[in-house]
């Protein structure tokens, strides 16, 4: 790779906004010499990172060729592994899902069984779409527990027996022949929601309300993982004093998850004689208009809102996004959350605060896992290395 093409990755970054641009456009944008821009464009064209746009662009003289980012240059394998479900998908470099597969496989069945299903699902999806592993630039995986960002290994996950310290990137990378990025599932959801619907928001909290409770933090448009990757674990913050005796699966009492998580709500509904085993069952009862379920979910929203109010005062987000299975309970849940947040937070912190349900729904994890890989693959340095 010549010195002139060493900055091709930075040029590609400019072209990822979806707009077709000519050589003259890029010369004006970058201030580079036309010959340098031409060399970098040729390098990107050679690896299919960009392609000629359909139809030449005319500004009154001879029509000039425009170029655009090629989202089909590579493929991404993305997975969202939950407590009781697994999703796998193939996407392009625009995070567009080309094919998807789902299964009701529990994370507690262990890493070998779950990851073997994932490998089989990925290879099957590639075959269905007429592609091969050679076209894959990376694999992104979300896990429902703490993950060391540096190693991609789960760290003491409370609901994932057999997963502690398991080499997830090594297992998948050896079978799929591509780099593997692993993160906590709520982190990838935060990334997916921000990338797809919230790029204009610099500070966001994504809250996942499912069997458990967690959050992902976006600050200055970037995912905030903390020193060890444990940032955002709000499920084990102590809830209200009334819930002090509630036993949590982490071993402590009074945790928010033990009071307002989908598993805890289902257990309380069972105690009332209702048929509820999962967070989905809680939502089903709410949608059916069951008064006990509606009252319970609204109160859970208040408990969650009390914890979020502290985060709002401390972090001052512009948006709080509610996702996960319980988000489908709709306004009954949101009403409780908003009631506590707006009554317990500073007026300045809530003046322009938007609290809403995820716009991506159940696909948010898949999109986020894909985006992790896309941003890594398309970083200027990575693109420059691909041209050597």
Helices and strands as residue ranges (DSSP letters): H 8-15, E 21-22, H 23-30, H 34-46, E 50-52, E 66-69, E 75-81, E 86-91, E 97-103, G 107-109, H 111-128, G 133-135, E 136-143, H 168-176, E 180-184, H 185-197, E 204-209, E 213-219, E 222-224, G 234-236, G 241-243, H 256-260, H 262-271, H 279-287, H 291-315, E 319-323, G 325-329, H 331-344, H 347-350, E 354-357, G 361-363, H 364-377, H 380-386
